Amino acid sequence: MSQLVDTDVPLIVLVDVDSEVERRLVAEALPPGDGGSLTVLPLRGGSLTGPLASAAPDTVVTAVRVAWAPRRATGRTTGRGRGRTRRGRLQAAAPSLLRRPPGALQAAALRRDPDRARVVVAEPASVAELSGRWDGTGSLAGFVAHQAALALDRAERTIVGDRAKVPRHVTEAIRHSPEFRREVTRLAERLERPEEEVHAEAVQDLDSLVAAMDPVAIEVFTGLLRPVHARAWDVQADTARLDVLRELNRRHPLVFLPSHRSYVDPLVLADVLAAHDFPRNHVLGGDNLRFWPVGPLAKRAGLVFIRRSFGGDQVYKLAVREYFAFLLAKRFNLEWYMEGGRSRTGKLRPPRHGLLGYVADAVERGRVEDAYLVPVSITYDQLREVSGMAAEQGGAAKRSEGLSWMASYIREQVRTPLGTVHVGFAEPLSLAAALRSGADPADPDARRLTLQKVAFQVAVGINSVTPATATALVTLALLGVRDRALTLAQVQRVLQPLLAYLTERRLPSSGAALDTAGGVRRVLGALAQQGVVTVYEGGEEPVYAIERGQHLVAAFYRNNAIHHFVDRAVAELVMLRDPVDRWEEAARLRKLLEFEFFFPEREAYRERLSAELARLDPDWETADGRDVLCRAPLLVAHRVLRSFVDAQLVVAERLAARDPRTPVVEADFLTECGGVGQQMLLQGRLHGPESLSRELFASALRLAANLDLVDPGREELARRRQEWAAQVRDVVGRVSVIDELDAAARRENVGVEP
């Protein structure tokens, strides 16, 4: 180093190291200081401010870093001379990933190959030269440190070669932006904390967030994980809207918001988009997936690890907001899962709109003109991880993510084929247009309501392109009967009107596989192979039923499609009321089910339900409801709604039996519901085990809280709890009536009860 830097003048050396080994290497390479002519400081932090302010104009500033050359491939050629082993090919293909060993392994790496680590020196510049290049924004020290980091990167490329922009470049670009500095100043004033302290914390948070788009990392990451889904499913994507999305992406960033049913969702979507020439998304994932060695690799492949909860951390919020604004301004596409986790029931969970607020903030502040939200449906014919999620619904603990968990997960996924994964893209939504049509953004409550409506629209969009899969329709048929098996012909008789309804409504479906007896038999066989369906073949003909203990798994598949039948189910329940009460009953049912399904605004709901009632009978407003239902070719309320209203019945009756002065502790209460629900099932008061879902109980409890039935009170609360329980019992009773009408109609038509 002494040969590269003229030490006859004062010298400031900024050191960029992250380990003890690197500190030792740099210390050995530094020139000896003479009479205080050498000042050594860390590249990051505020320690440069004072020395720079007192430095003479001819003081030279440079920086040093340890560059790690790629590890030399050790793979041996095969006997046929076909090149490296798989390990050797991986090392050759991924030099940037294997370049820098973790700090704890660096000493061993140097013992094996002393030439791997080399101290590189940034091109020096005088304080006078740097001051002349500074535009006056921010601090001179911050500008100098940023320039030193860029110069180090240029020097490092002579050792490691060209590579993609690394996270620290993004962090440096954000931290030196005028917008970031203004936001830090405002937040420090609001929190009454030192600005330097808030700034340092925000930069640290940015470092934890910022991901890279390293092409080599992307290739290795996707190459290692692609077999997880490529061997399990065929991918069928409805690409009709992708041309429109690609054209939008030329002018605006896209925010892909998919349904979430599996850990492999991002891998499936990434492959579909890559095949149609879309840039790779920055995918937001929970911190629970940041485990070694997947975490570091995933971060270099565009995965943004974000805390699962950070409501009270204002500095972290600032870092997220500024990072989002940076990415959107650069027209990078984002992707995250608004449900906040994988669906445990198979239908969409209520969307969370917290992250959407940061995108809205970037639009409102003019950091980006617009961002288009893209609802995406990802639906699987079969999914192995459903059994684990079903166990969680019965109270089992979720297994923590880690390396052993991942190895086990991959082994399970690639065991046998699981059919098809269906990917669909709904109409994109302009966030700028939604914000303009909403209320005053300065009103926090109004803005929150606007974002809730946008999130609701995204969920409706996802449902609109989610197909009713063959698996969903078959499990819908089998779960509709209690503790009984059906012949192949009986399953077909249930399916035929369902398929006709989907066709009439032009709803998305992959039910063509069910048009023939052979197709239905194949779907039943696939479910039997996975242990969801049991087949008895010792009689006159095979009969099929849900395997004992697999009802929650079957319900997961069924629930992928039930949103297409909810309007019909509600219409059937409405028809069992007197004509004068039907619209009032429709409003009550909407309220009862609003925590399970996505209903439109009241007028749109009324219009949609009117159309469904007219399909039952054009004179539905005056017709006898029981007669209408007896003539209907399709009845679905007992198949679609029963598990949800049964779960509500358990929650409602446990609240009604409770002393109104006793607080409700959610975890204990849900466990209580599970135990009492099992008793009610054994007594025949519930239809099937699929209603014994912790998530369904939790949804019912949220509904009760919304009705102000959870917080402790006095006798008046006890009365209202009893009234709610009576209302739920009434709905459960009408669902049972529809079940009886459906069974009677089929006995009359075919002589055999389905």
NORDAWO-V695877 format. One record per pair of residues at least 24 apart in sequence whose C-alpha atoms are under 6 Angstrom apart, sorted by the first residue. I is the first residue (numbers start at 0). J is the second residue. D is the distance in Angstrom with one decimal. If there is no record, write none. Layout:
I/J/D, I/J/D
//
This chain:
1/30/5.4, 9/36/4.5, 9/58/4.9, 10/36/6.0, 10/37/4.9, 10/58/5.7, 10/59/4.9, 10/60/6.0, 11/38/4.7, 11/39/6.0, 11/60/4.8, 12/39/4.9, 12/61/5.1, 12/62/5.1, 13/40/5.0, 13/41/5.3, 13/42/4.7, 13/62/4.3, 14/41/4.8, 14/42/5.2, 14/62/5.7, 14/63/5.2, 15/42/5.3, 15/64/5.1, 18/102/5.5, 47/140/5.9, 48/140/5.2, 56/126/5.1, 56/127/4.7, 57/125/5.5, 58/125/5.4, 58/126/5.6, 59/124/5.6, 59/125/4.3, 60/123/5.6, 60/124/5.5, 60/125/5.9, 61/121/5.6, 61/123/4.5, 62/120/5.8, 62/121/5.2, 63/119/5.6, 63/120/4.7, 64/118/5.7, 64/119/5.5, 65/117/5.5, 65/118/4.5, 66/116/5.7, 66/117/5.3, 66/155/5.9, 67/98/5.5, 67/99/5.4, 67/115/5.5, 67/116/4.6, 68/98/5.6, 68/115/5.0, 68/159/5.4, 69/94/5.1, 69/98/4.3, 93/215/5.7, 121/150/5.1, 121/151/4.7, 121/154/5.9, 163/213/4.8, 165/211/5.3, 166/209/5.4, 166/210/5.5, 166/211/5.2, 201/314/5.7, 201/318/5.6, 205/318/5.6, 208/303/5.8, 208/304/5.9, 210/298/5.0, 210/299/5.8, 210/301/5.3, 210/303/5.5, 211/299/4.5, 211/301/5.4, 212/299/5.8, 212/300/5.2, 212/301/5.2, 213/299/5.7, 213/300/5.9, 216/299/5.8, 216/300/5.2, 217/300/4.5, 227/409/5.8, 227/412/5.9, 227/413/5.8, 230/413/5.7, 231/413/5.6, 231/416/4.3, 231/417/5.2, 232/417/5.5, 232/418/5.2, 232/419/4.9, 232/420/5.9, 233/419/4.6, 234/419/5.8, 234/420/5.0, 235/421/5.0, 236/421/5.8, 236/422/4.5, 236/423/5.9, 237/423/5.0, 251/370/5.8, 252/327/5.9, 252/330/4.5, 252/331/5.8, 252/332/5.3, 252/370/5.3, 253/332/4.9, 253/370/5.8, 253/371/5.0, 254/332/5.8, 254/333/4.7, 254/334/5.6, 254/372/4.8, 254/373/5.9, 255/334/4.6, 255/373/4.7, 256/334/5.9, 256/335/5.6, 256/336/5.7, 256/373/5.8, 256/374/5.0, 256/375/5.8, 257/336/5.8, 257/374/5.8, 257/375/4.2, 257/376/5.6, 258/376/5.3, 258/377/5.9, 259/341/4.9, 260/341/4.7, 260/342/5.3, 280/332/4.9, 280/333/5.2, 281/333/4.8, 282/333/6.0, 282/334/4.7, 282/335/5.9, 283/335/5.2, 290/401/6.0, 320/357/5.3, 324/361/5.2, 328/367/5.2, 343/388/5.6, 344/555/4.9, 345/555/4.2, 345/558/5.0, 345/559/5.1, 346/558/5.2, 346/559/5.3, 369/431/5.3, 370/430/5.7, 371/427/5.9, 371/428/5.3, 371/429/4.7, 371/430/5.9, 372/427/5.4, 372/428/5.0, 373/427/4.6, 374/425/5.3, 374/457/5.4, 374/460/5.7, 374/461/5.2, 375/423/5.7, 375/424/4.7, 375/461/5.5, 376/422/5.5, 376/423/5.0, 376/461/5.2, 376/465/5.5, 377/421/5.7, 377/422/4.7, 378/420/5.6, 378/421/5.1, 379/420/4.4, 380/418/5.6, 380/419/5.5, 380/470/5.8, 381/417/5.5, 389/551/5.6, 389/552/5.9, 392/692/4.8, 392/693/4.7, 423/464/5.6, 425/460/5.4, 466/507/4.5, 466/508/4.4, 467/508/4.4, 467/560/4.6, 468/508/5.9, 468/509/4.9, 468/510/5.9, 469/510/4.9, 471/556/4.8, 471/557/4.1, 471/560/6.0, 474/553/5.8, 474/557/5.4, 475/557/5.1, 479/638/4.9, 484/542/5.6, 484/543/5.0, 484/544/4.5, 485/542/5.2, 485/543/5.2, 486/542/4.4, 489/753/5.3, 496/633/5.8, 550/689/5.1, 551/689/4.8, 568/635/5.5, 568/636/4.1, 570/612/5.6, 574/624/4.5, 575/624/5.2, 578/620/5.8, 578/621/5.8, 637/734/5.2, 637/738/5.5, 642/690/4.3, 646/690/5.3, 646/696/5.7, 647/699/5.2, 648/727/5.8, 649/676/6.0, 651/724/4.8, 652/724/5.7, 655/720/5.0, 655/721/5.2, 659/711/5.4, 659/712/5.3, 659/713/5.7, 659/717/5.7, 660/711/4.8, 660/712/5.3, 661/711/6.0, 662/711/5.5
//
